[in-house]
Amino acid sequence: MIQFIVVGWHFDMYPELVQGLVELQAANSDSVKVFWSCHREPSETVKANFEYKVFPNLGLEDGAYQQALDYLDLSDDTVLFLMHDDLVVKNWGFITECIDRLQRGAAFVGNGMNYPDYMSPTRIYDEEFFPRTVLEVSRPESLHYFQKEGMAYTFRESFLCTVRKYLRDINDFEVVWEEPGENMPI
């Protein structure tokens, strides 16, 4: 099965994406599902065409993805397409390309890498907005990933394709389960 999890605030602002997902799901109803993980009430178009749930606005996109994964309880072999709702899809062939890359051994396929950042288990990343270390907010079962200092390379989370098992293998998303503070940039 293929599961799309869409997150964001834009809903109908990108009608080509919404219409493409409607058509994709309709043409492949036995194998493709689209779920909208919302941090506010979705548009009527989303409500009429997709399964959705409104979750508390915690954890930004990591939180929205994780909330959906916990809610959907998908099997390990489910192919996941995690995406923001403001992506412009120029060619829906990306689905086949991503699945092909997974079948050839890739664990994750994305649309880009974030800027590398020096990671230290004791570094305070932002004194004003987020005065905690990675060790203070990580899951206990994931602490071993963050014990060494060095450059950290991460995917942009606007688009990510993987298999459900691969996320489980790394303990899913490391979410900071709190609302953005008054002064915290979103």
DRENKEBA-509907 format. One line per 3 residues: number of its first residue (from 0); for each residue y, z, x of C-alpha. Coordinates in steps of 0.5 Angstrom, whole numbers. Each point is the difference from the previous one (the first is absolute). Layout:
NUM) Y Z X; ...
//
This chain:
0) 0 0 0; 7 -1 2; 5 5 -2
3) 8 -1 1; 4 6 0; 7 -1 -1
6) 6 5 1; 8 -1 0; 6 1 -5
9) 1 -7 -1; -5 -2 -5; 3 -7 -3
12) 5 -1 5; -5 -5 3; -3 -4 -6
15) -4 -5 5; -4 6 3; -1 3 -7
18) -2 -6 -3; -5 -2 6; -4 7 -1
21) 0 -1 -8; -3 -7 1; -5 2 6
24) -3 6 -4; -1 -4 -6; -3 -6 4
27) -5 5 3; 0 6 -5; -7 2 3
30) 2 1 7; 7 1 1; 4 6 -3
33) 7 1 1; 3 8 -1; 7 2 0
36) 1 6 4; 7 2 -3; 5 6 2
39) 4 -2 -7; -1 -3 -6; -2 -7 1
42) 3 -6 -4; -3 -3 -6; -3 -6 4
45) -4 5 4; -2 4 -6; -3 -6 -4
48) -4 -3 6; -2 5 5; -4 7 0
51) 6 5 3; 1 7 0; 7 4 2
54) -1 5 5; 4 5 3; 5 -3 5
57) -3 3 6; -1 -3 7; 3 -7 -1
60) -4 -6 0; -6 4 4; 0 5 -6
63) 0 -5 -5; -6 -4 3; -4 7 1
66) 2 2 -7; -3 -7 -2; -6 1 4
69) -2 7 -2; 1 -2 -7; -4 -7 0
72) -6 3 4; -2 -6 3; -7 -2 3
75) 0 -1 8; -1 -7 -1; 6 -2 -4
78) 5 -4 4; 7 3 -1; 7 -4 0
81) 5 5 0; 7 -3 -1; 7 1 -1
84) 3 -3 -7; 5 -4 4; -4 -4 4
87) 1 -8 -1; -7 -3 0; 1 -7 3
90) -7 -2 0; -6 4 -4; -5 -2 5
93) 2 6 4; -5 3 -4; -6 -4 3
96) 3 0 7; 0 8 0; -7 1 -3
99) -2 -5 5; 3 4 6; -3 6 -3
102) -7 -3 0; 1 -2 7; 1 7 2
105) 7 2 -1; 1 7 -3; 7 -1 -2
108) 4 -7 -2; 8 1 -1; 6 -4 0
111) 3 4 7; 1 6 4; 5 5 0
114) 4 1 6; -4 4 5; 2 8 0
117) -2 5 6; -4 5 -4; -1 7 3
120) -4 6 -4; 6 4 1; 6 -4 -1
123) 5 1 -6; 1 -7 -2; 7 2 -4
126) 3 7 0; 5 -2 -6; -5 -3 -5
129) -7 1 3; 0 6 4; -8 0 1
132) -5 -2 5; -6 -5 -2; -4 6 1
135) 3 4 -5; -1 -6 -6; -6 -3 2
138) -7 1 -3; -4 5 4; -6 -5 0
141) 5 -5 3; 3 5 5; -4 -3 6
144) 3 -7 -1; 7 3 2; -2 5 6
147) 2 -5 6; 7 -3 2; 1 -7 0
150) 3 -6 -4; -2 -1 -7; -1 -6 -3
153) 0 -1 -8; 0 -5 -5; 5 -1 -5
156) -2 2 -6; 3 -5 -4; -6 -4 0
159) -7 2 2; -7 -2 -1; -6 4 2
162) -7 2 -3; 0 7 -4; -5 3 5
165) 5 -2 6; 5 5 -3; -5 5 -2
168) -2 0 8; 7 2 2; 1 5 -5
171) 4 -5 -5; 8 1 1; 4 5 3
174) 4 2 -5; 6 5 0; -1 3 -7
177) 8 1 -1; 5 -3 -4; 6 -3 4
180) 5 5 2; 7 0 -2; 2 -3 6
183) -6 -3 2; 0 -8 1; -5 -4 -5
//
